[in-house]
Structures are given as C-alpha cells and as structure tokens.
Amino acid sequence: MTDDELVARTDANYYAAMRALTTVGARGELREKAGVLSVSTGVPMAMFNIAFVTRPLAEPERQIAEVVAFFDERKLPFILRIREGLDAAAERACEALGMPYSDTVPGMALADATRATKTADGLEIRTVTRHE
C-alpha cells in the first residue's frame, strides 16, 4: 500500500465515523456536495459538528461560506478540517473568513494487518456478550 492510499483510507475512515454520528440523535444532518462533507449531530459542541474539505474545491470562497452558513443556521459551533496540503486555496479562503489554520489531527491506520504481532505475557483476549 502506498502512502497516498494509506492517507485516503485514513480520511475515509474519519469521514465514515462522523457520518455514523448523524444517525445517533434525532437532529443529525449530513450534507455532501462538491468536495465538502458537512456533518452535524445537533449537539452544541464543535467536535461533534465537523465539515471536511475532501478534495480541492472549485470555488473555495463560496463553498467555505456555505459551510459557515450551514452551521450558523443551526446555531452550532463547528470545526472545518482540511488535510494539510490538500487545498491551499481553501486554506486561504478559511483565513479570509476569520478561520485561520489552528491544529492538526493525527490519523491512525494499521499499515500491514498481515504482519505478525507480539502479545504481552498473560494477555487474554475474549469476546464478551451482553445478557439481559
């Protein structure tokens, strides 16, 4: 697997996890349009309301403004994520709208699932079932 494939899979996993959160509550919403994925759980915490730039945008200023409007209409704080190096024009559009780059989120991936791993002595892994 190439580094680009690993990055793509890591991104896809993050997007899928956030999409799943929209199904948990009654106010969850999802919008995917032209390289922007907006996920709103309805919970008034930014970490649960995230928009992702998933590819370089054709009209970054307009599209980023639409993200802001989407969350403002719902009166929800949000985070806008653009993977470093994905779209410099979108990064500039964010800065112009008062949202400068501020942090990074490390991706997690298992690069080679077939590789043998060593377990700790005394470690026991069991399937647990819930009985009601």
Backbone as a printed PyTorch tensor [residue, N CA C, xyz], in Angstrom:
tensor([[[  0.8520,  -1.1670,   0.0000],
         [  0.0000,   0.0000,   0.0000],
         [  0.9020,   1.2350,   0.0000]],

        [[  0.5850,   2.1840,  -0.8510],
         [  1.3640,   3.4180,  -0.9130],
         [  0.9420,   4.3610,   0.2080]],

        [[  1.7680,   5.3780,   0.4560],
         [  1.4180,   6.3810,   1.4610],
         [  0.1200,   7.0990,   1.0840]],

        [[ -0.0550,   7.4070,  -0.2050],
         [ -1.2770,   8.0800,  -0.6470],
         [ -2.5100,   7.2160,  -0.3950]],

        [[ -2.3950,   5.9140,  -0.6320],
         [ -3.5170,   5.0080,  -0.3670],
         [ -3.8270,   4.9520,   1.1320]],

        [[ -2.7920,   4.9300,   1.9360],
         [ -2.9770,   4.9030,   3.3820],
         [ -3.6590,   6.1800,   3.8690]],

        [[ -3.2450,   7.3250,   3.3470],
         [ -3.8790,   8.5950,   3.7060],
         [ -5.3480,   8.5870,   3.2720]],

        [[ -5.6140,   8.1180,   2.0690],
         [ -7.0030,   8.0700,   1.5690],
         [ -7.8710,   7.1760,   2.4460]],

        [[ -7.3300,   6.0440,   2.8600],
         [ -8.1010,   5.1410,   3.7300],
         [ -8.3250,   5.7440,   5.1100]],

        [[ -7.3190,   6.4340,   5.6170],
         [ -7.4550,   7.0830,   6.9230],
         [ -8.5280,   8.1620,   6.8530]],

        [[ -8.4860,   8.9840,   5.8100],
         [ -9.5210,  10.0090,   5.6280],
         [-10.9030,   9.3720,   5.5240]],

        [[-11.0350,   8.3400,   4.7010],
         [-12.3260,   7.6770,   4.5020],
         [-12.8760,   7.1370,   5.8170]],

        [[-12.0010,   6.6170,   6.6580],
         [-12.4390,   6.1010,   7.9520],
         [-12.9580,   7.2310,   8.8460]],

        [[-12.2530,   8.3540,   8.8630],
         [-12.6860,   9.5070,   9.6580],
         [-14.0450,  10.0050,   9.1710]],

        [[-14.2020,  10.1240,   7.8520],
         [-15.4800,  10.5690,   7.2890],
         [-16.6080,   9.6030,   7.6600]],

        [[-16.3510,   8.3190,   7.5460],
         [-17.3780,   7.3090,   7.8590],
         [-17.7740,   7.3650,   9.3270]],

        [[-16.8060,   7.5370,  10.2070],
         [-17.1090,   7.6250,  11.6360],
         [-17.9860,   8.8320,  11.9310]],

        [[-17.6930,   9.9650,  11.3080],
         [-18.5060,  11.1510,  11.5350],
         [-19.9000,  11.0020,  10.9120]],

        [[-19.9690,  10.3830,   9.7310],
         [-21.2920,  10.1350,   9.1270],
         [-22.1490,   9.3070,  10.0830]],

        [[-21.5550,   8.3010,  10.7120],
         [-22.2970,   7.4250,  11.6220],
         [-22.8640,   8.2060,  12.7980]],

        [[-22.1760,   9.2310,  13.2460],
         [-22.6810,  10.0250,  14.3740],
         [-23.9910,  10.7240,  14.0550]],

        [[-24.2490,  11.0060,  12.7850],
         [-25.5040,  11.6930,  12.4440],
         [-26.7180,  10.8080,  12.6610]],

        [[-26.5200,   9.5080,  12.7710],
         [-27.6530,   8.5920,  12.9420],
         [-28.0100,   8.3720,  14.4030]],

        [[-27.1960,   8.8760,  15.3230],
         [-27.4030,   8.6190,  16.7460],
         [-28.5200,   9.4780,  17.3310]],

        [[-28.5280,  10.7390,  16.9960],
         [-29.5280,  11.6370,  17.5670],
         [-30.5730,  12.0430,  16.5530]],

        [[-31.6390,  12.5920,  17.0530],
         [-32.7560,  12.9990,  16.1950],
         [-32.4160,  14.2050,  15.3220]],

        [[-31.4040,  14.9830,  15.7090],
         [-31.0870,  16.2100,  14.9710],
         [-29.8720,  16.0740,  14.0620]],

        [[-29.4090,  14.8720,  13.8220],
         [-28.2470,  14.6750,  12.9670],
         [-28.5490,  14.9990,  11.5140]],

        [[-27.5970,  15.6550,  10.8660],
         [-27.7300,  16.0030,   9.4510],
         [-26.4090,  15.7870,   8.7460]],

        [[-26.5100,  15.4720,   7.4850],
         [-25.3300,  15.2180,   6.6750],
         [-25.5240,  15.8970,   5.3270]],

        [[-24.4850,  16.6080,   4.8830],
         [-24.5320,  17.2320,   3.5570],
         [-23.2010,  16.9530,   2.8630]],

        [[-23.2730,  16.3450,   1.6790],
         [-22.0810,  16.1110,   0.8620],
         [-22.3040,  16.7850,  -0.4770]],

        [[-21.3710,  17.6930,  -0.8100],
         [-21.5620,  18.4420,  -2.0470],
         [-20.2230,  18.9640,  -2.5530]],

        [[-19.8380,  18.5500,  -3.7340],
         [-18.7160,  19.1240,  -4.4800],
         [-17.4160,  19.2460,  -3.6810]],

        [[-17.0720,  18.1940,  -2.9450],
         [-15.8040,  18.1980,  -2.2190],
         [-15.8910,  18.6570,  -0.7840]],

        [[-17.1110,  18.8780,  -0.2810],
         [-17.2950,  19.2660,   1.1120],
         [-18.2800,  18.2970,   1.7640]],

        [[-17.8710,  17.7430,   2.8840],
         [-18.7230,  16.8830,   3.6990],
         [-19.0030,  17.6270,   4.9920]],

        [[-20.2670,  17.9640,   5.2450],
         [-20.6600,  18.6480,   6.4800],
         [-21.4770,  17.6910,   7.3170]],

        [[-21.0290,  17.4930,   8.5500],
         [-21.6660,  16.5560,   9.4690],
         [-22.1150,  17.3370,  10.7010]],

        [[-23.4010,  17.3180,  10.9660],
         [-23.9550,  17.9950,  12.1260],
         [-24.6970,  16.9760,  12.9770]],

        [[-24.2990,  16.8590,  14.2330],
         [-25.0030,  15.9540,  15.1410],
         [-26.1340,  16.6580,  15.8580]],

        [[-26.1280,  17.9930,  15.8290],
         [-27.1160,  18.7610,  16.5710],
         [-26.6750,  19.0340,  17.9960]],

        [[-25.5860,  18.4340,  18.4220],
         [-25.0380,  18.6430,  19.7580],
         [-24.2250,  19.9430,  19.7380]],

        [[-24.4480,  20.8390,  20.6900],
         [-23.7630,  22.1310,  20.6570],
         [-22.3100,  22.0810,  21.1430]],

        [[-21.5370,  21.1970,  20.5530],
         [-20.0960,  21.0950,  20.8190],
         [-19.4010,  20.9610,  19.4730]],

        [[-18.4090,  21.8160,  19.2320],
         [-17.7610,  21.8600,  17.9260],
         [-17.2340,  20.5030,  17.4770]],

        [[-16.6810,  19.7080,  18.3850],
         [-16.0840,  18.4350,  17.9820],
         [-17.0990,  17.4500,  17.4070]],

        [[-18.3910,  17.7180,  17.5870],
         [-19.4320,  16.8520,  17.0400],
         [-20.1150,  17.4490,  15.8140]],

        [[-19.5820,  18.5400,  15.3300],
         [-20.1050,  19.2020,  14.1320],
         [-18.8960,  19.5870,  13.2790]],

        [[-18.6240,  18.7870,  12.2760],
         [-17.3980,  18.9670,  11.5110],
         [-17.7010,  19.0000,  10.0170]],

        [[-17.0420,  19.9150,   9.3440],
         [-17.0640,  19.9400,   7.8810],
         [-15.6620,  19.5700,   7.4110]],

        [[-15.6030,  18.7460,   6.3860],
         [-14.3340,  18.3120,   5.8100],
         [-14.2490,  18.7800,   4.3650]],

        [[-13.1130,  19.3100,   3.9920],
         [-12.8130,  19.5060,   2.5760],
         [-12.1870,  18.1880,   2.1410]],

        [[-12.8510,  17.4790,   1.2430],
         [-12.4130,  16.1270,   0.8800],
         [-11.5700,  16.0770,  -0.3830]],

        [[-11.5600,  17.1930,  -1.1280],
         [-10.7320,  17.3020,  -2.3400],
         [-10.6030,  18.7830,  -2.6600]],

        [[ -9.6910,  19.1490,  -3.5510],
         [ -9.5870,  20.5720,  -3.9030],
         [-10.9360,  21.1160,  -4.3900]],

        [[-11.2710,  22.3020,  -3.9190],
         [-12.5710,  22.9000,  -4.2270],
         [-12.5110,  23.7650,  -5.4730]],

        [[-13.5900,  23.7310,  -6.2480],
         [-13.6880,  24.5510,  -7.4590],
         [-13.8700,  26.0230,  -7.1180]],

        [[-14.6630,  26.3130,  -6.0850],
         [-14.9470,  27.6840,  -5.6590],
         [-14.7940,  27.7750,  -4.1450]],

        [[-13.5620,  27.7500,  -3.6640],
         [-13.3540,  27.6480,  -2.2200],
         [-14.0170,  28.7460,  -1.3910]],

        [[-13.9700,  29.9890,  -1.8240],
         [-14.5620,  31.0660,  -1.0280],
         [-16.0600,  30.8400,  -0.8390]],

        [[-16.7580,  30.5500,  -1.9460],
         [-18.2060,  30.3290,  -1.8690],
         [-18.5230,  29.0730,  -1.0660]],

        [[-17.7870,  28.0070,  -1.3110],
         [-18.0810,  26.7490,  -0.6510],
         [-17.8060,  26.7980,   0.8530]],

        [[-16.7480,  27.4700,   1.2530],
         [-16.4540,  27.6150,   2.6810],
         [-17.5140,  28.5020,   3.3280]],

        [[-17.9440,  29.5520,   2.6330],
         [-19.0170,  30.4090,   3.1550],
         [-20.3050,  29.6030,   3.3450]],

        [[-20.5780,  28.6570,   2.4560],
         [-21.7590,  27.7910,   2.6030],
         [-21.6540,  26.9040,   3.8460]],

        [[-20.4510,  26.4420,   4.1440],
         [-20.2460,  25.6470,   5.3670],
         [-20.5720,  26.4950,   6.5900]],

        [[-20.0450,  27.7120,   6.6190],
         [-20.3100,  28.6150,   7.7430],
         [-21.8140,  28.8350,   7.8820]],

        [[-22.4980,  29.0960,   6.7750],
         [-23.9440,  29.3300,   6.8110],
         [-24.6980,  28.0960,   7.3030]],

        [[-24.2780,  26.9100,   6.8590],
         [-24.9190,  25.6540,   7.2770],
         [-24.9480,  25.5500,   8.7990]],

        [[-23.7970,  25.7720,   9.4400],
         [-23.7350,  25.6460,  10.8970],
         [-24.3260,  26.8590,  11.6070]],

        [[-24.1740,  28.0620,  11.0400],
         [-24.7760,  29.2500,  11.6410],
         [-26.3040,  29.1370,  11.6750]],

        [[-26.9070,  28.6130,  10.6070],
         [-28.3710,  28.4450,  10.5650],
         [-28.8490,  27.5360,  11.6890]],

        [[-28.0120,  26.6100,  12.1160],
         [-28.3620,  25.6560,  13.1700],
         [-27.8840,  26.1200,  14.5420]],

        [[-27.2100,  27.2870,  14.5420],
         [-26.6560,  27.8640,  15.7750],
         [-25.7400,  26.8670,  16.4870]],

        [[-24.8670,  26.2310,  15.6970],
         [-23.9620,  25.2260,  16.2440],
         [-22.5040,  25.6150,  16.0180]],

        [[-21.6770,  25.4330,  17.0330],
         [-20.2400,  25.5910,  16.8170],
         [-19.7580,  24.4440,  15.9400]],

        [[-18.6740,  24.6640,  15.2080],
         [-18.2020,  23.6130,  14.3090],
         [-16.7040,  23.7400,  14.0810]],

        [[-16.1780,  22.7040,  13.4830],
         [-14.7710,  22.6630,  13.0830],
         [-14.7470,  22.4070,  11.5890]],

        [[-13.8520,  23.0760,  10.9020],
         [-13.6400,  22.8170,   9.4800],
         [-12.2680,  22.1900,   9.3270]],

        [[-12.2130,  21.0120,   8.7350],
         [-10.9470,  20.2940,   8.5850],
         [-10.5360,  20.2310,   7.1210]],

        [[ -9.2920,  20.6110,   6.8760],
         [ -8.6830,  20.4740,   5.5570],
         [ -7.3470,  19.7870,   5.7840]],

        [[ -7.1840,  18.6060,   5.2270],
         [ -5.9100,  17.9050,   5.4040],
         [ -4.7870,  18.7520,   4.8410]],

        [[ -3.7210,  18.8730,   5.5990],
         [ -2.5820,  19.6910,   5.2040],
         [ -2.1120,  19.3210,   3.8010]],

        [[ -1.9850,  20.3430,   2.9560],
         [ -1.5050,  20.1400,   1.5970],
         [ -2.5780,  19.7430,   0.5930]],

        [[ -3.8110,  19.5480,   1.0360],
         [ -4.8800,  19.1210,   0.1290],
         [ -5.3500,  20.2570,  -0.7770]],

        [[ -5.5690,  21.4450,  -0.2040],
         [ -6.1430,  22.5460,  -0.9810],
         [ -5.7280,  23.8820,  -0.3750]],

        [[ -4.6470,  24.4350,  -0.8880],
         [ -4.1280,  25.7090,  -0.3780],
         [ -5.1340,  26.8430,  -0.5710]],

        [[ -5.8990,  26.8120,  -1.6630],
         [ -6.8960,  27.8620,  -1.9040],
         [ -8.0020,  27.8150,  -0.8500]],

        [[ -8.4070,  26.6340,  -0.4460],
         [ -9.4210,  26.5000,   0.6100],
         [ -8.8630,  26.9950,   1.9430]],

        [[ -7.5940,  26.7210,   2.2020],
         [ -6.9600,  27.2230,   3.4240],
         [ -6.9820,  28.7530,   3.4360]],

        [[ -6.6620,  29.3700,   2.3000],
         [ -6.6880,  30.8300,   2.1960],
         [ -8.1180,  31.3690,   2.3770]],

        [[ -9.0890,  30.6770,   1.8110],
         [-10.4910,  31.0960,   1.9510],
         [-10.9090,  31.0670,   3.4190]],

        [[-10.4660,  30.0630,   4.1410],
         [-10.7640,  29.9910,   5.5730],
         [-10.1660,  31.1780,   6.3120]],

        [[ -8.9190,  31.4830,   6.0140],
         [ -8.2620,  32.6170,   6.6680],
         [ -8.9910,  33.9160,   6.3650]],

        [[ -9.4440,  34.0810,   5.1190],
         [-10.1630,  35.2970,   4.7370],
         [-11.4890,  35.4250,   5.4960]],

        [[-12.0590,  34.2930,   5.8880],
         [-13.3150,  34.2990,   6.6420],
         [-13.0800,  34.2930,   8.1560]],

        [[-11.8250,  34.4850,   8.5760],
         [-11.5240,  34.5540,  10.0020],
         [-11.3160,  33.2030,  10.6620]],

        [[-11.0400,  32.1800,   9.8640],
         [-10.8080,  30.8370,  10.4090],
         [ -9.4080,  30.3660,  10.0190]],

        [[ -8.3840,  30.9130,  10.6590],
         [ -7.0200,  30.5010,  10.2960],
         [ -6.7320,  29.0750,  10.7270]],

        [[ -5.7840,  28.4680,  10.0690],
         [ -5.3420,  27.1220,  10.4290],
         [ -4.9160,  27.1230,  11.8830]],

        [[ -5.3530,  26.1040,  12.6530],
         [ -5.0250,  26.1430,  14.0720],
         [ -4.5160,  24.8440,  14.6620]],

        [[ -4.8210,  23.6960,  14.0930],
         [ -4.3340,  22.4600,  14.6940],
         [ -4.2630,  21.3350,  13.6830]],

        [[ -3.7330,  20.2270,  14.1370],
         [ -3.6820,  19.0370,  13.3050],
         [ -4.3290,  17.8890,  14.0530]],

        [[ -4.8350,  16.9370,  13.3080],
         [ -5.4100,  15.7280,  13.8800],
         [ -4.6460,  14.5530,  13.2910]],

        [[ -3.9640,  13.7970,  14.1260],
         [ -3.2240,  12.6650,  13.5680],
         [ -4.1870,  11.5740,  13.1180]],

        [[ -3.9000,  10.9890,  11.9830],
         [ -4.6830,   9.8510,  11.5300],
         [ -4.0920,   8.5740,  12.1110]],

        [[ -4.9210,   7.5810,  12.2550],
         [ -4.4350,   6.2990,  12.7470],
         [ -4.7930,   5.2240,  11.7330]],

        [[ -3.8220,   4.3910,  11.4220],
         [ -4.0630,   3.3240,  10.4620],
         [ -3.1250,   2.1700,  10.7560]],

        [[ -3.5820,   0.9930,  10.4600],
         [ -2.7500,  -0.1930,  10.5580],
         [ -2.2550,  -0.4740,   9.1540]],

        [[ -0.9930,  -0.2020,   8.9260],
         [ -0.4420,  -0.2920,   7.5760],
         [ -0.3750,  -1.7210,   7.0600]],

        [[ -0.0770,  -2.6780,   7.9150],
         [  0.0670,  -4.0590,   7.4640],
         [ -0.6020,  -5.0000,   8.4570]],

        [[ -1.8390,  -5.3170,   8.1980],
         [ -2.6050,  -6.1630,   9.1120],
         [ -2.1550,  -7.6210,   9.0800]],

        [[ -1.3810,  -7.9950,   8.0950],
         [ -0.9400,  -9.3940,   7.9960],
         [  0.3390,  -9.6500,   8.7790]],

        [[  0.9920,  -8.5880,   9.2050],
         [  2.2480,  -8.7280,   9.9360],
         [  1.9870,  -9.3620,  11.2980]],

        [[  2.8270, -10.3080,  11.6640],
         [  2.6940, -10.9620,  12.9610],
         [  2.9660,  -9.9450,  14.0660]],

        [[  2.1950, -10.0370,  15.1170],
         [  2.4000,  -9.1390,  16.2480],
         [  2.7250,  -9.9480,  17.4860]],

        [[  3.3920,  -9.3220,  18.3950],
         [  3.7500,  -9.9590,  19.6440],
         [  2.7710,  -9.4900,  20.7060]],

        [[  2.2500, -10.3910,  21.4820],
         [  1.3430, -10.0180,  22.5610],
         [  2.0840, -10.0720,  23.8900]],

        [[  1.5480,  -9.3770,  24.8450],
         [  2.1460,  -9.3490,  26.1790],
         [  1.8630, -10.6550,  26.9000]],

        [[  2.8130, -11.1120,  27.6820],
         [  2.6140, -12.3080,  28.5020],
         [  1.4340, -12.0890,  29.4320]],

        [[  0.5960, -13.1030,  29.5330],
         [ -0.5530, -13.0360,  30.4210],
         [ -1.7600, -12.3290,  29.8360]],

        [[ -1.6560, -11.8470,  28.6230],
         [ -2.7730, -11.1530,  27.9810],
         [ -3.7640, -12.1670,  27.4480]],

        [[ -5.0160, -11.9790,  27.7800],
         [ -6.0690, -12.8570,  27.2850],
         [ -7.1210, -11.9990,  26.5900]],

        [[ -7.4500, -12.3310,  25.3660],
         [ -8.4550, -11.6030,  24.6100],
         [ -9.6620, -12.5050,  24.4690]],

        [[-10.8230, -11.9990,  24.9210],
         [-12.0520, -12.7960,  24.8710],
         [-13.1780, -11.9560,  24.2760]],

        [[-14.0970, -12.6380,  23.6280],
         [-15.3140, -11.9860,  23.1460],
         [-16.2830, -11.8980,  24.2970]],

        [[-16.8350, -10.7230,  24.5060],
         [-17.7620, -10.5080,  25.6000],
         [-19.1470, -10.3120,  25.0140]],

        [[-20.1200, -10.9650,  25.5990],
         [-21.5070, -10.7870,  25.1700],
         [-22.3040, -10.2140,  26.3210]],

        [[-23.3330,  -9.5120,  25.9710],
         [-24.1740,  -8.8890,  26.9870],
         [-25.4380,  -9.7080,  27.1410]],

        [[-25.7750, -10.0630,  28.3550],
         [-27.0070, -10.7990,  28.6490],
         [-27.9290,  -9.8990,  29.4280]],

        [[-29.1750,  -9.8670,  29.0130],
         [-30.1400,  -9.0170,  29.7220],
         [-31.1130,  -9.8660,  30.4870]]])
